[in-house]
C-alpha cells in the first residue's frame, strides 16, 4: 500500500506478542470506486499494514443508490460480507437473495456473485477476505479517497482492469466486461 497509514499501530515483538492497531474513519485507507459500482471501499486491516500470521484483509464498502458490483468470483479466496446499513440484492450463482442490514453472506471459493443497490439510500457492508488481496484490487482500480471529501464524478475503470483482476483475487472465469 503506497498511501500513508496513519492509524495507531503498536508493533509486537515478532515472536510471542503480535501487533495491535486501532483504525477509525480518519485513519483508514479509502478508495473511490469506478463505474458501475461508484461509491468507495476502505481498508482497515491487511498484511501490508500490520504483521499477521494468517493473511487476511478487512474493510468496508459503500454502494450508492443505483450502484452495481458486477458478477465475479474469487478462485482462491473466501469472502464474508456483513451488511450494516441499507439494502439491496445479491445474485449468487444466478439466484437472487435480499441484502438487508444485519445479514451476513459467506462466499466460498468460485461462488459467482453480483450486488445491486436498487434502493434510494447507500448500502454499507463490512468485508473480510482470506487470504488477503481485495485491498490491492481496490487500490489499483480506484482513486485515493480522503475521509470527508466529496465524491468525484463517476469515472471509468482503468484500461488494464483485466490485468489488475488477474494479479489480484479474481477467478479467471470472472466476467470481464
C-alpha positions in Angstrom: 0.0 0.0 0.0 1.5 3.3 -1.1 -0.7 5.6 0.9 0.3 6.7 4.4 -1.3 4.5 7.1 -2.0 6.9 10.0 -3.6 4.5 12.4 -2.2 3.7 15.8 -0.1 0.6 15.5 1.9 -0.9 18.3 4.4 -3.4 17.0 4.7 -6.8 18.6 8.0 -8.5 19.4 7.7 -10.7 16.3 7.6 -13.8 18.5 5.2 -14.2 21.3 3.4 -10.8 21.1 1.6 -9.6 17.9 0.8 -6.2 16.7 -2.1 -4.0 17.9 -3.8 -1.5 15.6 -6.7 0.9 16.1 -8.2 2.3 12.9 -11.0 4.8 12.6 -12.7 6.8 9.7 -9.9 9.3 9.7 -7.1 6.8 9.6 -8.4 4.1 7.3 -7.2 3.8 3.7 -10.0 4.6 1.2 -10.5 4.3 -2.5 -13.2 5.8 -4.7 -14.5 3.1 -7.0 -15.2 3.4 -10.7 -18.4 2.8 -12.6 -20.6 0.8 -12.2 -20.0 0.4 -8.5 -19.2 4.0 -7.8 -19.1 4.7 -4.0 -16.0 3.7 -2.2 -14.1 0.9 -0.4 -12.0 1.2 2.7 -9.2 -1.0 4.0 -8.9 -1.3 7.8 -6.6 -4.3 8.3 -4.2 -6.0 5.8 -0.8 -7.7 5.8 0.9 -4.6 4.3 -0.4 -2.5 7.3 0.2 -4.8 10.3 2.1 -8.0 10.8 -0.1 -11.1 10.9 0.4 -14.8 10.8 -2.9 -15.6 9.0 -3.1 -13.4 5.9 -6.5 -11.7 5.6 -7.9 -8.2 5.0 -10.9 -6.4 6.2 -12.6 -3.1 5.4 -15.9 -1.5 4.4 -17.6 -0.8 1.1 -20.3 1.8 0.3 -22.6 1.0 -2.7 -24.7 4.1 -3.5 -28.2 4.0 -5.0 -28.0 2.5 -8.4 -24.6 1.0 -7.8 -23.7 -2.4 -9.1 -20.9 -4.7 -8.2 -20.6 -6.7 -11.4 -20.6 -10.5 -11.4 -17.3 -12.1 -10.4 -15.8 -14.8 -8.3 -12.6 -15.5 -6.3 -10.8 -18.7 -7.2 -8.5 -18.9 -4.2 -10.3 -16.7 -1.6 -13.2 -16.8 0.8 -15.2 -13.7 1.5 -17.6 -12.6 4.2 -19.8 -9.6 3.9 -21.9 -8.2 6.8 -24.5 -5.6 5.8 -24.6 -2.7 8.3 -26.7 -0.2 6.5 -29.2 -0.1 3.7 -30.5 -2.8 1.4 -30.2 -4.3 -2.0 -29.9 -7.7 -3.8 -27.2 -10.3 -4.0 -27.1 -12.6 -7.0 -25.2 -15.7 -6.1 -24.7 -18.3 -8.9 -27.7 -16.7 -10.6 -30.1 -16.9 -7.6 -31.4 -13.7 -6.0 -31.1 -13.1 -2.3 -32.0 -10.0 -0.2 -29.2 -7.9 1.3 -30.5 -6.1 4.4 -28.9 -4.6 7.5 -27.9 -7.4 9.8 -27.4 -10.0 7.1 -24.1 -11.9 6.7 -23.0 -13.5 3.5 -20.3 -16.2 3.2 -18.9 -16.6 -0.3 -16.8 -19.7 -0.7 -14.3 -20.1 -3.5 -15.6 -19.8 -7.0 -19.1 -18.6 -6.0 -20.2 -16.1 -8.7 -21.7 -13.1 -7.1 -23.1 -9.7 -8.1 -24.6 -7.0 -5.8 -27.1 -4.3 -6.7 -28.3 -1.3 -4.7 -31.8 -0.6 -6.1 -32.8 1.5 -3.1 -32.6 5.2 -2.5 -30.0 5.0 0.3 -26.4 3.9 0.5 -25.8 0.3 1.3 -22.8 -0.3 3.5 -21.1 -3.6 4.5 -18.0 -4.8 6.2 -15.9 -7.2 4.1 -13.4 -9.8 5.1 -11.3 -11.8 2.8 -8.9 -14.7 3.3 -6.3 -14.9 2.1 -6.0 -11.2 1.5 -5.8 -9.4 -1.8 -9.0 -7.5 -2.2 -7.3 -4.4 -0.8 -4.9 -4.5 -3.7 -7.7 -4.6 -6.2 -9.5 -1.6 -4.6 -6.2 0.4 -4.6 -5.3 -0.4 -8.2 -8.8 0.1 -9.7 -9.8 3.1 -7.6 -8.6 6.6 -6.7 -7.4 7.6 -3.3 -10.2 8.9 -1.0 -9.6 11.2 1.9 -12.3 11.0 4.7 -14.8 13.8 4.4 -14.0 14.8 0.8 -16.9 15.0 -1.7 -17.3 12.1 -4.2 -15.8 12.6 -7.6 -17.8 12.5 -10.8 -18.3 8.8 -11.8 -15.2 7.6 -13.6 -14.3 4.7 -15.9 -12.4 1.6 -14.8 -8.7 1.5 -15.7 -7.9 0.2 -19.2 -5.8 -2.5 -17.7 -8.6 -3.8 -15.5 -8.2 -7.4 -16.8 -4.6 -7.4 -15.7 -5.5 -5.9 -12.3 -8.1 -8.7 -11.8 -5.7 -11.4 -12.9 -3.0 -10.4 -10.4 -5.3 -9.8 -7.5 -8.2 -12.0 -6.2 -10.4 -12.7 -9.2 -11.1 -16.1 -10.7 -10.2 -16.5 -14.3 -13.8 -17.2 -15.2 -15.0 -13.8 -13.9 -16.9 -11.7 -16.5 -14.6 -9.1 -17.9 -16.9 -6.6 -19.5 
